[in-house]
Amino acid sequence: MTDTTADTQAHRPAWRGLIGFNLLTAILLGIGGFYLGAWIGGKLAVGHDYLIGTDQNDVGIFMGFLFGSIGWLAGLGFFNYPLQRLVGRAPLSAAAEEDMYVVPTTVAQHEGGIGRYFRLTTDHKVVGIQYFFGVGIFFFIGGLNAMLIRTELLTPHEKAWPAGQYISLVGLHGTMMIMMTSAFILGPFGNYLVPLMIGARRLAFPRIEAFTFWLVPLAGLVLLSAIAWNGFPTGWTGYAPLADEARAGMDAYIFAFILIAISLTLVGINLLTTILTMRAPGLTWGRLPIFVWGVLATSFLAALAAPVLVATMLMGLMDRAANTSYFIASGGGSPYLYENLFWFFGHPEVYILALPGFGIVLEILPVFARKPLWGYRLAVAGMLGVAFLSFLVWQHHLFVSGMNASLRPFYMLTTELISIPTGFIFLNAMGTLWRGRIRYTVPMLFALAFFFNFLIGGLSGIFLSDVPSDVTTHGSYFVMAHFHYTIMGGLVFAFFAATYYWLPKMTGVTLNETLGKIHFWLMFVFFNLTFFPLFAAGFLDMPRRVSTYAPWLQPLNDFVSASAYVLGFSMLIFIGNLIWSLVFVRQAAAENPWVSRGLEWQVPTPVPVHNFERIPVITAGPYEYGVPNAQPVADFGAGGLAVAGK
Amino acid sequence: MEAARSRAPRHGLGILWIWIVLSAIAIPLVVFVLGPHLPPGKMSSESTDQTNANIVMTALLTPIILIVLVYFVYSLIVFRAHGDTVEDGEPIRGHGPTQLLWIALTSVIVLSLAVWGSYTLVQSAKGAGGGQGPSPAFKPTGSKAALPIQVIGQQWNWTFRFPTYHAFETRELEIPVHRLVAFHVTSLDVTHSFWAYELGVKADAVPGVDNVAYVTPRKLGRFMVRCAELCGLWHGHMAVHGRVVSDSAFQAWAAKEQVLNRQIIPYLGPYQRVYVPEPKHRAG
């Protein structure tokens, strides 16, 4: 069946791609669904606005978002197969179903072309690229918000933006970044690379995989719709009493976070199942690439932590739309409940951001030091240790909240314990560099910068974990500098390391190395010049999220803003490099440009639709550099398992 | 061969020596040059404890940062590849004793930090100026005789009430020196955070919660009060100056404020540990 459709569609003119289920219909049905839902909600809750004393109808807005989301998914064709089954179409045979997963559902993908990136597809390689650009666009918008924030902070008084607009920018920047960077690595690289690295042809649940991606741009658009109601005043944490009195932008925040949390949970379950059950024969736990271990630990966190966020946000939604009072003190609820639930998700969340970065840098270091990964088991223990401990530390965000004050020594201990497994990762890196043959390629530079940034970010966390010191630094710019060092300096640098390292395999195109190095040095230097002074700003009593500050801090803030602009400019160099290399030059990448032993580098470029002609048998670990008589990493030949029908 | 063998330990020794020399230079600099400038200063017992904590931790973290940086810089220079050919290094997969030593060292450092932090919090600093909720577990000695001051956060102002002085209310904060003060922090609307920077006090103002933080001022002078928890539009404007004054000056000020308050006290409502107003309507 797939063969014939491929034949007929090979002759379709390009404009035919616009017809059918794709991003365009998704947007149209999404907008239509929003207005339909808002109308129904308005009818359902007539007088509701009077009831809770506001000038807006939250029921209508939530119904709008719900119907809009259903419209979006219908527009993409998510309901086609279930509906066809409902009206009596015969189920696919087992073989056809297997083929459908590997090849595609709604549109035959053999035709290739750019159109497949704007459709529902179950090919993990297409989803990976979709994630890369989808998340990248929202990361760019979040970065622009940061530039606007720094513009306001050029002066100690409100000047560039009105106070309300400034606070919206802060909220949008934080929320956009946290939402989008949750899937910053799991999305593009987890989806694309995990099957290639474990010798599989697909993820465990390909339709869920497509679903998780398409929720991400939807969540981004819902969040951006908050601008239509002048944003929301709560920052990314959305603390409850403030969130309850905020206007409808808050509804967008709540709904977007629900969508992202559902997506994150499903990503976690999908990757977890894939890694646990679909490894190629011979791929023992001791041979698993360290990046896959990082993804495994992260997926574990995502699957366990993100559902808590869904519950929290649903309670917030009820408080706003149904007049409950989970978080409202005067109604018998407690703002502490929100803080507890939010940070029970929120702290594992920051390790959802950090752990894949550990995996990436430890994956890249052995390749460019030409040595086996030093202390492989320690690295695995480090990641799993961080993942486990991250569930036990959340109240260190609440040291001065007055909640469970006598438990503070416990949370101080657990928080400081996390630095032990994190220290393992540093020891792995140091051991791997020892007596290596280090090559300074662009991915290696980013990976090394990761360790510098994370060293500062991690050790500044020690101040925050110590209660007496945290009394000064809590809620100040010190915290802000700390988590930008770990998330931007850690995760984002790891993301760029991964981008420069794997994009040649993912796109088949080489990125320009000179531009890459300029990008690296500008980003590294000005990242540090931007965020290091902010530790001092925090020490000098500048609270977070303010648009006005003490006038004598102006020189410091101006310096930071100027550095931030150059940091922003370095991103433009990257985007320029991406467009220049992908669209104009298109220099074909070698199959294995880094001479890596990783399994993902042993398949052809571009990666064939089925990944592997036969499922390979793994014969050796991926880091056997310099080992005398090392086996090739896998046997792709007759020893491999042939797949039915191929 | 001889040369190769004698070179092997030299890398390690070289790194060690560079580290020792740099640490010997950097630690005194950190303690004696940077240390006195570390926040939040020495205006109260609590802020002195916090400043000392910051100095100790900065001094402790300096050699840790240095060993990692020295190791990385040394390795990146010495072990760099020469030429364009890709050549493999030695296949060293790990070294048990080094790993054990690393685990032991980091564990010792981390555990002693936690023990020391808990000791300062519980025993020496007695809560360290942080908010401890309605029934504080770590009380400074003489906490029963502490001067209670209620701090009320609301969008976007701080007000202060003195229950032992007929509950007068003011928007200025003056506290007597050398006397234990118990701040009872609460909020009328959303969550704020009462941050008296120089005093080393920070306590969230949560609606429906009486959050207690203790402080003993030791020096006369002005201090800054800010809001450290995002509370909406004018979060950055919730800043007022407070003053630490002598006991006699405080009594005089309190008497003056009571006189000023006499006319509005009937309309203020009785002093309560928490106030639970109706949920605020959404801003139009």
Boltz contact constraints between the chains, C-beta under 6 A:
constraints:
  - contact:
      token1: [A, 53]
      token2: [B, 281]
      max_distance: 6.0
  - contact:
      token1: [A, 54]
      token2: [B, 282]
      max_distance: 6.0
  - contact:
      token1: [A, 163]
      token2: [B, 233]
      max_distance: 6.0
  - contact:
      token1: [A, 164]
      token2: [B, 233]
      max_distance: 6.0
  - contact:
      token1: [A, 233]
      token2: [B, 232]
      max_distance: 6.0
  - contact:
      token1: [A, 235]
      token2: [B, 230]
      max_distance: 6.0
  - contact:
      token1: [A, 239]
      token2: [B, 191]
      max_distance: 6.0
  - contact:
      token1: [A, 241]
      token2: [B, 190]
      max_distance: 6.0
  - contact:
      token1: [A, 241]
      token2: [B, 191]
      max_distance: 6.0
  - contact:
      token1: [A, 241]
      token2: [B, 207]
      max_distance: 6.0
  - contact:
      token1: [A, 242]
      token2: [B, 190]
      max_distance: 6.0
  - contact:
      token1: [A, 242]
      token2: [B, 232]
      max_distance: 6.0
  - contact:
      token1: [A, 245]
      token2: [B, 280]
      max_distance: 6.0
  - contact:
      token1: [A, 245]
      token2: [B, 282]
      max_distance: 6.0
  - contact:
      token1: [A, 247]
      token2: [B, 282]
      max_distance: 6.0
  - contact:
      token1: [A, 328]
      token2: [B, 279]
      max_distance: 6.0
  - contact:
      token1: [A, 329]
      token2: [B, 207]
      max_distance: 6.0
  - contact:
      token1: [A, 329]
      token2: [B, 208]
      max_distance: 6.0
  - contact:
      token1: [A, 329]
      token2: [B, 276]
      max_distance: 6.0
  - contact:
      token1: [A, 330]
      token2: [B, 276]
      max_distance: 6.0
  - contact:
      token1: [A, 330]
      token2: [B, 279]
      max_distance: 6.0
  - contact:
      token1: [A, 335]
      token2: [B, 191]
      max_distance: 6.0
  - contact:
      token1: [A, 335]
      token2: [B, 206]
      max_distance: 6.0
  - contact:
      token1: [A, 370]
      token2: [B, 88]
      max_distance: 6.0
  - contact:
      token1: [A, 370]
      token2: [B, 89]
      max_distance: 6.0
  - contact:
      token1: [A, 371]
      token2: [B, 89]
      max_distance: 6.0
  - contact:
      token1: [A, 372]
      token2: [B, 91]
      max_distance: 6.0
  - contact:
      token1: [A, 372]
      token2: [B, 93]
      max_distance: 6.0
  - contact:
      token1: [A, 374]
      token2: [B, 94]
      max_distance: 6.0
  - contact:
      token1: [A, 375]
      token2: [B, 94]
      max_distance: 6.0
  - contact:
      token1: [A, 375]
      token2: [B, 99]
      max_distance: 6.0
  - contact:
      token1: [A, 378]
      token2: [B, 99]
      max_distance: 6.0
  - contact:
      token1: [A, 400]
      token2: [B, 130]
      max_distance: 6.0
  - contact:
      token1: [A, 400]
      token2: [B, 131]
      max_distance: 6.0
  - contact:
      token1: [A, 400]
      token2: [B, 202]
      max_distance: 6.0
  - contact:
      token1: [A, 400]
      token2: [B, 203]
      max_distance: 6.0
  - contact:
      token1: [A, 400]
      token2: [B, 204]
      max_distance: 6.0
  - contact:
      token1: [A, 401]
      token2: [B, 204]
      max_distance: 6.0
  - contact:
      token1: [A, 402]
      token2: [B, 131]
      max_distance: 6.0
  - contact:
      token1: [A, 402]
      token2: [B, 133]
      max_distance: 6.0
  - contact:
      token1: [A, 402]
      token2: [B, 204]
      max_distance: 6.0
  - contact:
      token1: [A, 402]
      token2: [B, 209]
      max_distance: 6.0
  - contact:
      token1: [A, 402]
      token2: [B, 211]
      max_distance: 6.0
  - contact:
      token1: [A, 405]
      token2: [B, 132]
      max_distance: 6.0
  - contact:
      token1: [A, 405]
      token2: [B, 133]
      max_distance: 6.0
  - contact:
      token1: [A, 405]
      token2: [B, 137]
      max_distance: 6.0
  - contact:
      token1: [A, 406]
      token2: [B, 137]
      max_distance: 6.0
  - contact:
      token1: [A, 409]
      token2: [B, 118]
      max_distance: 6.0
  - contact:
      token1: [A, 412]
      token2: [B, 114]
      max_distance: 6.0
  - contact:
      token1: [A, 412]
      token2: [B, 117]
      max_distance: 6.0
  - contact:
      token1: [A, 413]
      token2: [B, 114]
      max_distance: 6.0
  - contact:
      token1: [A, 416]
      token2: [B, 110]
      max_distance: 6.0
  - contact:
      token1: [A, 416]
      token2: [B, 113]
      max_distance: 6.0
  - contact:
      token1: [A, 416]
      token2: [B, 114]
      max_distance: 6.0
  - contact:
      token1: [A, 419]
      token2: [B, 110]
      max_distance: 6.0
  - contact:
      token1: [A, 420]
      token2: [B, 106]
      max_distance: 6.0
  - contact:
      token1: [A, 420]
      token2: [B, 107]
      max_distance: 6.0
  - contact:
      token1: [A, 420]
      token2: [B, 110]
      max_distance: 6.0
  - contact:
      token1: [A, 423]
      token2: [B, 106]
      max_distance: 6.0
  - contact:
      token1: [A, 427]
      token2: [B, 102]
      max_distance: 6.0
  - contact:
      token1: [A, 430]
      token2: [B, 71]
      max_distance: 6.0
  - contact:
      token1: [A, 433]
      token2: [B, 75]
      max_distance: 6.0
  - contact:
      token1: [A, 435]
      token2: [B, 79]
      max_distance: 6.0
  - contact:
      token1: [A, 435]
      token2: [B, 89]
      max_distance: 6.0
  - contact:
      token1: [A, 435]
      token2: [B, 90]
      max_distance: 6.0
  - contact:
      token1: [A, 436]
      token2: [B, 79]
      max_distance: 6.0
  - contact:
      token1: [A, 436]
      token2: [B, 89]
      max_distance: 6.0
  - contact:
      token1: [A, 437]
      token2: [B, 81]
      max_distance: 6.0
  - contact:
      token1: [A, 437]
      token2: [B, 87]
      max_distance: 6.0
  - contact:
      token1: [A, 437]
      token2: [B, 89]
      max_distance: 6.0
  - contact:
      token1: [A, 438]
      token2: [B, 79]
      max_distance: 6.0
  - contact:
      token1: [A, 438]
      token2: [B, 80]
      max_distance: 6.0
  - contact:
      token1: [A, 438]
      token2: [B, 81]
      max_distance: 6.0
  - contact:
      token1: [A, 439]
      token2: [B, 81]
      max_distance: 6.0
  - contact:
      token1: [A, 455]
      token2: [B, 68]
      max_distance: 6.0
  - contact:
      token1: [A, 459]
      token2: [B, 61]
      max_distance: 6.0
  - contact:
      token1: [A, 463]
      token2: [B, 57]
      max_distance: 6.0
  - contact:
      token1: [A, 466]
      token2: [B, 53]
      max_distance: 6.0
  - contact:
      token1: [A, 466]
      token2: [B, 117]
      max_distance: 6.0
  - contact:
      token1: [A, 467]
      token2: [B, 121]
      max_distance: 6.0
  - contact:
      token1: [A, 467]
      token2: [B, 128]
      max_distance: 6.0
  - contact:
      token1: [A, 468]
      token2: [B, 49]
      max_distance: 6.0
  - contact:
      token1: [A, 468]
      token2: [B, 50]
      max_distance: 6.0
  - contact:
      token1: [A, 468]
      token2: [B, 53]
      max_distance: 6.0
  - contact:
      token1: [A, 468]
      token2: [B, 120]
      max_distance: 6.0
  - contact:
      token1: [A, 468]
      token2: [B, 125]
      max_distance: 6.0
  - contact:
      token1: [A, 468]
      token2: [B, 128]
      max_distance: 6.0
  - contact:
      token1: [A, 469]
      token2: [B, 53]
      max_distance: 6.0
  - contact:
      token1: [A, 469]
      token2: [B, 54]
      max_distance: 6.0
  - contact:
      token1: [A, 471]
      token2: [B, 50]
      max_distance: 6.0
  - contact:
      token1: [A, 471]
      token2: [B, 128]
      max_distance: 6.0
  - contact:
      token1: [A, 471]
      token2: [B, 129]
      max_distance: 6.0
  - contact:
      token1: [A, 471]
      token2: [B, 130]
      max_distance: 6.0
  - contact:
      token1: [A, 471]
      token2: [B, 202]
      max_distance: 6.0
  - contact:
      token1: [A, 472]
      token2: [B, 39]
      max_distance: 6.0
  - contact:
      token1: [A, 472]
      token2: [B, 40]
      max_distance: 6.0
  - contact:
      token1: [A, 472]
      token2: [B, 50]
      max_distance: 6.0
  - contact:
      token1: [A, 474]
      token2: [B, 202]
      max_distance: 6.0
  - contact:
      token1: [A, 475]
      token2: [B, 193]
      max_distance: 6.0
  - contact:
      token1: [A, 475]
      token2: [B, 228]
      max_distance: 6.0
  - contact:
      token1: [A, 475]
      token2: [B, 229]
      max_distance: 6.0
  - contact:
      token1: [A, 539]
      token2: [B, 39]
      max_distance: 6.0
  - contact:
      token1: [A, 541]
      token2: [B, 197]
      max_distance: 6.0
  - contact:
      token1: [A, 543]
      token2: [B, 226]
      max_distance: 6.0
  - contact:
      token1: [A, 543]
      token2: [B, 228]
      max_distance: 6.0
  - contact:
      token1: [A, 545]
      token2: [B, 230]
      max_distance: 6.0
  - contact:
      token1: [A, 546]
      token2: [B, 236]
      max_distance: 6.0
  - contact:
      token1: [A, 547]
      token2: [B, 236]
      max_distance: 6.0
  - contact:
      token1: [A, 548]
      token2: [B, 236]
      max_distance: 6.0
  - contact:
      token1: [A, 595]
      token2: [B, 86]
      max_distance: 6.0
  - contact:
      token1: [A, 625]
      token2: [B, 88]
      max_distance: 6.0
  - contact:
      token1: [A, 626]
      token2: [B, 88]
      max_distance: 6.0
  - contact:
      token1: [A, 626]
      token2: [B, 89]
      max_distance: 6.0
  - contact:
      token1: [A, 626]
      token2: [B, 90]
      max_distance: 6.0
  - contact:
      token1: [A, 626]
      token2: [B, 91]
      max_distance: 6.0
  - contact:
      token1: [A, 627]
      token2: [B, 91]
      max_distance: 6.0
